[in-house]
Amino acid sequence: MSPKSIPDARTQRLRFKRRLVAWFRAHGRDLPWRRTRDPYQVLISEVMLQQTQVSRVEGYWHRFLERFPTMHHLAAARPARVREAWAGLGYYRRATNLHTLARTVVTHHDGHLPQTTSELRALPGVGRYTAGAVASFAWEAAEPAVDTNVARVLRRVFHPDLPRGAAGERQLWETAKALVPRRGPSAWATNQALMELGALICTARIARCGECPVRSACRTGADQPRGASRSKATVRSRSRGNT
């Protein structure tokens, strides 16, 4: 790929972000948790979406919130009722952690989720991604949120030769942080758009480079003809520098 195709890192980030957010605003899915900034509702969606398809979560999210509309309702519930409401979603440890979290928040934070990522990460079952996602999607904070989809997008777009492991993960988080704008609504949209691209276009099995709105700013897809796709094996070999 010629230097003219992908310029310096800052210019690449700006080009990528501009095109990504424009695409998301035009084509992003109308998911119910994207219509709220309620921290509790955002938290429930993020926990449910861990390792579970969006299509399954939509119905459960509404029913769970009908049964436990606030943090106080969830904290006061018996564990059996919480497990019953979670039945069918799988990974039941999530429900247990969520219930414990609710009781912690009611006891120590008067039922209100803390707003900083450091305080959020101190809660039961909350890791770096969930803390960043809740801060960004509830309070529009300028925080990165790197899940599996986002990590894959960032690796293919900016770091196709990045090694796996802790050092590579740190680089991906640094890149995500550099992408997130300081302005609230723009930070929200950027993080949502990154996840949407990874879920719909830059998927794990196939990178649909020919359909990608940010192909010209991508170090993996910029040299692909329109309409082209890359299989998982092809993308993996490219990420190792073998093509």
N, C-alpha and C positions, 0 to 999 in steps of 0.2 A: 504494500500500500504506500502510495507516495506521500511525502510530508504535506503536500497541498490538500490531500483528502482529509487528513486529520491534523489540524494545526497544534499549537501549544495546548497544554492541559487546561488552562483557564478558559481559552476560547472554545475548546471542545465541550467543557462543562456548560458554558453559556448556551451554545448551540443546541446541545442535547436537551437541556432543561426547557428552553423555549419551545422546542418542537414537541417534547413529551407532554408538557402541560396543555398546550393547545390541542393536542390529540385527545387527551383525557377529558377536557372540558366538552369536546364534541362527541366523544364516543364512550366515555366511561359508563359503567353500569349504574343504574339507579337502585342501589342497595339501601335497605331501610336504615342501617346504622350510619350511613353517610348523610342522613337527613337530620341527625341530632348532634349536639355538642354536650349532651348530658354525660358527665364522667362515668356514672354507674352503668348506664346503657352501653357506652363505648367499651367499658371493661368487660361486660358480659359478652359482647360480640367478639372481642379479641380472644378471650379464653375459649369460646366455642369454636372459633375459626382455626385453632391450633390443630393441625392434622385432620381437619374435617372439611369436606367440600362445602362451598358457599350455598349450593342448592339445598343441602340438608340443614344448614344452620338457620336459614331464613325462618322456617316454621318454628323451630325450637326457640329461637330468640324471642319471638312474639309471645309464645306461650309461657316461657320462663318469666318474662317481665310482667305478664298478667298475674302470675302466681306470686311473684316476689317483686313488686313494683319499685321498691327502694332498698337501699342498703340495710336499713333497719328491719324491714320485713324478712330479708334473707338471713340476717344475723339471728333473728328470733325463731326461725324455723327449726324444726327437728331435722337431724341429719337424714332420716329416712325419707322425709318429704323432698329434700334437695336431691337425693339420689333418684327418687321416683321421677322428678321433673327432668332429670338428665338422661333417663333411661332411653337407650337407642342411639345416643351420640357416641358412646364408647369412651375409652380413656378416662375412666371414672375418677381417677386421681384428681383430675381437673376440678370436678365438682366438690370434692373434699377440700382441696386447697382454696377454692373460691368461697366456700362456707366459712372456713377458718379465717380467711382474709376479711370477710364481712364482719365477723365478730371482733377482729382486731381493730378494724377501722371504727366501729361503733364505740369500742371501749377506749381507744386512744386518740381518736380524731373526731369524736362527736358525730360519726356517721358520714363524714365528708372525706373523700379521697384526697390525699396530699397532692400538691401540684408539681413538685420537683421530681425529677427522675431518681435522684438519690433516695428520697423518702419512699417513692413508689417501689423501688427495688428492695427496700427493707421489709415489704409486706410478704406474707406467705405465698409462694408459688409465682412471684413476679420476677422475671428475668430482665435482662437488658432490653430485649426487643419489646416486650409487653410494656415496660415502663416508657420507652420512647414513643410507642404507638399511642398509648393513652394520653400522654402529655401533648402529643401533636394533634390527635384527632378530637380530644375534648377541649383543650385550651389553646389550640393552634400555636403551640410552642415550637420554637425553631430547634427541634430535636430530631436526630436521625432515628429510623426504625428499620433495622436490617433483618428481615426474615429470610427464609430459603429462597423465595421468589426474587426479592430485592438483591440478595447476594449474587444470584445467578446473573441478573441483568447487569449489575455493576462489574462483575468479572468479565463478561463478554464485551461490554461496551468500552471499558477503560483499562482492564488488566487481563487480557487473554493469556498471558504467560505467568500470571501470579501463582506461586506455589501454594499448595494447601497447608493448613496448619495455623497456629496462633498468629504468626507474623502476617500471613495473608489475610486473616480475619481482621486484624487491626487495620490493615490498609483499606479494606472494604468499608469499615466504619468511618475511617478518616475521609474517604471519598464521599460517602453518604452525607457526612457532616458538612463538607464543602458545598454540596449541592443544595442543601436546605436553605431557603431564603430566610431573612430575619423577620419579614412581614408575616403576620399570622395566617391569613387566608392563603397566601402563596405557599407557606410551609406545609399547611394541611394538604393542598392540592398536589404539591410535589411528591410527598410521601405516598399519597393515594395513587398517583399516576405511576410511580415506580412499581408498586404492587400490582396494579392493573396490567401493566406491560408484561410483567413476569407471569401473570396468570393467563393472559389471553394470546400474547404474541411470542414472547421470548420464553417458551415453555421448556420444561425439563426434557421432554422427549424430542421436540422439534423446535428449532429456532426459525420462525417464519420471517426470514430476513427480507424477502421480497414484499411483504405486507407491512413491514415495520416503519412507523412514522419517524424514527430517529436513526434510520440506517446510515445516512450520510455522516452521522457523528459517532459511529460505532466502529471500533477497531476490529471486530469480528465480521460485521455484515456490510461494511461500506463497499467492498469489492464484489458484492453479489449482484447479479442481474435482477431486475424487477420480476417478481413472481417466484423467485427461488426460495428454497427452504434448506436448512441444514439439519441432518439427523443428529441424534445424541452422540453417536460415535464420531461424526465429522467434527462437531463442535468441540468434543473432548480432545481430539487430536490437535486441533488448532490451538486450544488453550495450553497444550504442552509444547507448542512451538515446532510441531512436526510437519506443518504444511506451509 
